[in-house]
Amino acid sequence: MDPLTFRRATTDDVPALLVLVTSAYRGDASRQGWTCEADLIDGQRLDADVLRGDLSRADSLVLLGERGGDLVGCAHIAKDVGDTAYFGMFAVRPTGQSQGDGKRILAEAERLAVSEWDSTMMTMTVIDVRDSLIAFYERRGYRRTGVQKPFDFDTRFGVPRRDDLYLEVLEKILQHG
């Protein structure tokens, strides 16, 4: 198997990212992996205009993981308040989940947050009922903060099937080395 390589996304990658992120979380394709949100939320997971904004914004980047030139995963990281970085838009192709690619992409995102912005903390939000996904992050050193944020019911990011969803804030102290 070819090694996983990393690069920063450009606007040319927007169509492929829309397909990847949607397939990892929504619709029937997402049911092949364990990150599926199809029973919780319908519709798109990512908006092209928001993605272009993330790509053009200062102190923000979208990391791509590729194998043999094929896109297998991605994550968005951005400098947040103080020495904190934010991690989001994490997706791995459903047929490639549980093979370690997600762990490697997450580790590279953490490394970049340290090297790009000297971040000492990474935060993220996860839908509160996604127990297996929260457990994945906890195994990687993230901890629940007890902070919950209202779920964004903006239909650009999908249409929830239920009205009791919240986003839970997770955080991790990043290692400098």
VEXVO-608710 format. One record per residue (C-alpha): x, y, z negated. Coordinates in nm, 3 decimals, decimal comma. Layout:
BEGIN
<px=X&py=Y&pz=Z>
...
! end
This chain:
BEGIN
<px=0,000&py=0,000&pz=0,000>
<px=0,132&py=0,345&pz=0,090>
<px=0,213&py=0,576&pz=-0,201>
<px=-0,020&py=0,857&pz=-0,300>
<px=0,108&py=1,195&pz=-0,182>
<px=-0,012&py=1,539&pz=-0,282>
<px=-0,065&py=1,868&pz=-0,107>
<px=-0,269&py=2,185&pz=-0,149>
<px=-0,591&py=2,213&pz=0,046>
<px=-0,647&py=2,481&pz=0,308>
<px=-0,968&py=2,606&pz=0,464>
<px=-0,914&py=2,345&pz=0,737>
<px=-0,982&py=2,079&pz=0,472>
<px=-1,326&py=2,214&pz=0,375>
<px=-1,533&py=1,971&pz=0,591>
<px=-1,344&py=1,665&pz=0,464>
<px=-1,369&py=1,786&pz=0,104>
<px=-1,745&py=1,834&pz=0,133>
<px=-1,780&py=1,474&pz=0,251>
<px=-1,543&py=1,333&pz=-0,013>
<px=-1,692&py=1,514&pz=-0,312>
<px=-2,051&py=1,441&pz=-0,208>
<px=-1,974&py=1,072&pz=-0,144>
<px=-1,810&py=1,037&pz=-0,486>
<px=-2,110&py=1,174&pz=-0,677>
<px=-2,431&py=1,178&pz=-0,474>
<px=-2,632&py=0,954&pz=-0,247>
<px=-2,599&py=0,586&pz=-0,169>
<px=-2,225&py=0,602&pz=-0,090>
<px=-2,155&py=0,712&pz=-0,448>
<px=-2,309&py=0,390&pz=-0,582>
<px=-1,998&py=0,203&pz=-0,463>
<px=-1,796&py=0,377&pz=-0,735>
<px=-1,848&py=0,446&pz=-1,103>
<px=-1,866&py=0,829&pz=-1,085>
<px=-2,213&py=0,823&pz=-0,933>
<px=-2,456&py=1,097&pz=-1,040>
<px=-2,725&py=0,994&pz=-0,791>
<px=-2,967&py=0,892&pz=-1,067>
<px=-2,923&py=1,230&pz=-1,238>
<px=-2,894&py=1,483&pz=-0,955>
<px=-3,004&py=1,496&pz=-0,591>
<px=-2,857&py=1,702&pz=-0,309>
<px=-2,512&py=1,838&pz=-0,243>
<px=-2,238&py=1,844&pz=-0,507>
<px=-2,026&py=2,115&pz=-0,345>
<px=-2,101&py=2,435&pz=-0,157>
<px=-1,870&py=2,527&pz=0,135>
<px=-1,872&py=2,899&pz=0,051>
<px=-1,785&py=2,834&pz=-0,313>
<px=-1,505&py=2,601&pz=-0,203>
<px=-1,363&py=2,862&pz=0,037>
<px=-1,372&py=3,111&pz=-0,251>
<px=-1,177&py=2,869&pz=-0,473>
<px=-0,920&py=2,825&pz=-0,197>
<px=-0,868&py=3,198&pz=-0,146>
<px=-0,881&py=3,312&pz=-0,509>
<px=-0,558&py=3,399&pz=-0,690>
<px=-0,449&py=3,148&pz=-0,956>
<px=-0,664&py=2,874&pz=-0,806>
<px=-0,583&py=2,569&pz=-0,595>
<px=-0,741&py=2,251&pz=-0,469>
<px=-0,511&py=1,953&pz=-0,495>
<px=-0,546&py=1,673&pz=-0,240>
<px=-0,433&py=1,314&pz=-0,291>
<px=-0,364&py=1,134&pz=0,034>
<px=-0,249&py=0,789&pz=0,130>
<px=-0,115&py=0,734&pz=0,478>
<px=-0,267&py=1,066&pz=0,587>
<px=-0,616&py=0,973&pz=0,461>
<px=-0,783&py=1,183&pz=0,193>
<px=-0,851&py=0,968&pz=-0,113>
<px=-0,913&py=1,227&pz=-0,385>
<px=-0,908&py=1,589&pz=-0,492>
<px=-0,930&py=1,824&pz=-0,787>
<px=-0,965&py=2,199&pz=-0,834>
<px=-0,751&py=2,370&pz=-1,095>
<px=-0,749&py=2,737&pz=-1,184>
<px=-0,587&py=2,962&pz=-1,437>
<px=-0,839&py=3,047&pz=-1,704>
<px=-0,821&py=3,273&pz=-2,009>
<px=-0,477&py=3,308&pz=-2,170>
<px=-0,265&py=2,996&pz=-2,131>
<px=-0,560&py=2,771&pz=-2,043>
<px=-0,627&py=2,610&pz=-1,706>
<px=-0,963&py=2,478&pz=-1,587>
<px=-1,000&py=2,139&pz=-1,414>
<px=-1,297&py=2,057&pz=-1,193>
<px=-1,423&py=1,921&pz=-0,860>
<px=-1,247&py=1,594&pz=-0,937>
<px=-1,338&py=1,327&pz=-0,684>
<px=-1,196&py=0,997&pz=-0,567>
<px=-1,334&py=0,807&pz=-0,268>
<px=-1,586&py=0,557&pz=-0,413>
<px=-1,429&py=0,252&pz=-0,247>
<px=-1,092&py=0,350&pz=-0,395>
<px=-1,201&py=0,410&pz=-0,753>
<px=-1,056&py=0,195&pz=-1,033>
<px=-0,722&py=0,166&pz=-0,849>
<px=-0,533&py=0,432&pz=-1,044>
<px=-0,558&py=0,713&pz=-0,789>
<px=-0,776&py=0,925&pz=-1,017>
<px=-0,527&py=0,893&pz=-1,302>
<px=-0,245&py=1,003&pz=-1,073>
<px=-0,442&py=1,300&pz=-0,935>
<px=-0,535&py=1,412&pz=-1,286>
<px=-0,172&py=1,384&pz=-1,400>
<px=-0,053&py=1,587&pz=-1,099>
<px=-0,319&py=1,854&pz=-1,168>
<px=-0,198&py=1,880&pz=-1,528>
<px=0,164&py=1,903&pz=-1,410>
<px=0,073&py=2,181&pz=-1,167>
<px=-0,117&py=2,376&pz=-1,435>
<px=0,201&py=2,375&pz=-1,644>
<px=0,439&py=2,456&pz=-1,359>
<px=0,219&py=2,718&pz=-1,187>
<px=0,076&py=2,906&pz=-1,485>
<px=0,266&py=2,775&pz=-1,789>
<px=-0,066&py=2,644&pz=-1,920>
<px=-0,069&py=2,475&pz=-2,259>
<px=-0,434&py=2,365&pz=-2,247>
<px=-0,661&py=2,217&pz=-1,980>
<px=-1,038&py=2,240&pz=-2,015>
<px=-1,321&py=2,091&pz=-1,815>
<px=-1,694&py=2,039&pz=-1,834>
<px=-1,866&py=1,703&pz=-1,791>
<px=-2,238&py=1,627&pz=-1,783>
<px=-2,311&py=1,522&pz=-2,140>
<px=-2,480&py=1,192&pz=-2,052>
<px=-2,183&py=1,070&pz=-1,843>
<px=-2,046&py=0,849&pz=-2,122>
<px=-1,815&py=0,636&pz=-1,905>
<px=-1,664&py=0,945&pz=-1,742>
<px=-1,611&py=1,116&pz=-2,079>
<px=-1,448&py=0,795&pz=-2,206>
<px=-1,214&py=0,798&pz=-1,902>
<px=-1,100&py=1,149&pz=-1,994>
<px=-1,067&py=1,059&pz=-2,362>
<px=-0,831&py=0,775&pz=-2,264>
<px=-0,622&py=1,039&pz=-2,084>
<px=-0,593&py=1,253&pz=-2,399>
<px=-0,893&py=1,485&pz=-2,362>
<px=-1,113&py=1,546&pz=-2,662>
<px=-1,470&py=1,657&pz=-2,703>
<px=-1,486&py=2,008&pz=-2,842>
<px=-1,848&py=1,993&pz=-2,954>
<px=-1,923&py=2,288&pz=-2,724>
<px=-2,210&py=2,243&pz=-2,483>
<px=-2,300&py=2,476&pz=-2,200>
<px=-2,631&py=2,491&pz=-2,016>
<px=-2,637&py=2,292&pz=-1,694>
<px=-2,628&py=2,523&pz=-1,391>
<px=-2,957&py=2,464&pz=-1,214>
<px=-2,830&py=2,648&pz=-0,903>
<px=-2,949&py=2,427&pz=-0,615>
<px=-2,622&py=2,491&pz=-0,428>
<px=-2,480&py=2,223&pz=-0,661>
<px=-2,769&py=1,981&pz=-0,651>
<px=-3,117&py=1,943&pz=-0,789>
<px=-3,131&py=1,773&pz=-1,131>
<px=-3,378&py=1,490&pz=-1,170>
<px=-3,422&py=1,576&pz=-1,538>
<px=-3,426&py=1,896&pz=-1,741>
<px=-3,223&py=1,787&pz=-2,044>
<px=-2,872&py=1,793&pz=-1,891>
<px=-2,591&py=1,990&pz=-2,052>
<px=-2,224&py=2,033&pz=-1,976>
<px=-1,989&py=1,924&pz=-2,251>
<px=-1,652&py=2,098&pz=-2,281>
<px=-1,346&py=1,874&pz=-2,306>
<px=-0,989&py=1,992&pz=-2,364>
<px=-0,636&py=1,859&pz=-2,372>
<px=-0,309&py=2,006&pz=-2,492>
<px=-0,068&py=1,986&pz=-2,199>
<px=0,285&py=1,860&pz=-2,237>
<px=0,570&py=2,087&pz=-2,131>
<px=0,881&py=1,911&pz=-2,030>
! end
